Amino acid sequence: MKNEIDENFYCSAGFWDSYKGGFCKNPSNDGINCREDCPNRHRKYPTPEQFKEEYGYEWTGLVYGRRNEKENWSFGYKDSYVANAQVICACTPFPKPDDKWRPE
């Protein structure tokens, strides 16, 4: 997907060019690799806590989650999961993560 920085991050502003060497095309980044402090660099699959930290408000929409390693990812709304579920936000243009993905 265009704007994909790597398997965990994407550029929300569309400056990242993964087809031509993977360099940020944002003029304020001086054409170098995407910096961690760039406000347009976001996690593809943030947890609700990571989403709040990055954007400054709580995610209230659809999330993916599962309770153990053998269960497939399922989706619902944040308040529909039990406390011991591993939950992630579905707040990006990406589908659910693959089975090997784990929250940081």
GIMO-V225149 format. One record per residue. SS is DSSP state (H for helix, E for strand, C for the rest). PSI is psi in whole degrees, -180 to 180 (* if undefined). Layout:
# GIMO-V225149
SS,PSI ; SS,PSI
This chain:
# GIMO-V225149
C,136 ; C,149 ; C,2 ; E,122 ; C,-49 ; C,-164 ; C,-14 ; C,-17 ; E,156 ; E,163 ; E,115 ; C,-15 ; C,-9 ; C,20 ; C,-20 ; E,133 ; E,90 ; C,-13 ; C,-12 ; C,55 ; C,-5 ; C,47 ; E,148 ; E,132 ; C,12 ; C,122 ; H,-29 ; H,-12 ; H,4 ; C,28 ; C,20 ; C,177 ; C,147 ; C,127 ; C,149 ; C,-25 ; C,3 ; C,130 ; C,-10 ; C,-2 ; E,117 ; E,154 ; E,144 ; C,-39 ; C,68 ; C,149 ; C,165 ; H,-36 ; H,-43 ; H,-38 ; H,-46 ; H,-40 ; H,-41 ; H,-39 ; H,-16 ; C,7 ; C,162 ; C,142 ; C,128 ; C,4 ; C,-158 ; E,140 ; E,159 ; E,150 ; E,166 ; E,157 ; C,-24 ; C,175 ; C,-27 ; C,-18 ; C,143 ; C,158 ; C,137 ; E,169 ; E,161 ; E,-155 ; E,151 ; H,-43 ; H,-1 ; H,4 ; C,148 ; C,161 ; C,-30 ; C,7 ; C,144 ; E,121 ; E,141 ; E,161 ; E,149 ; C,62 ; C,14 ; C,173 ; C,18 ; C,150 ; C,-178 ; C,152 ; C,164 ; C,171 ; C,-20 ; C,-13 ; C,140 ; C,145 ; C,146 ; C,*
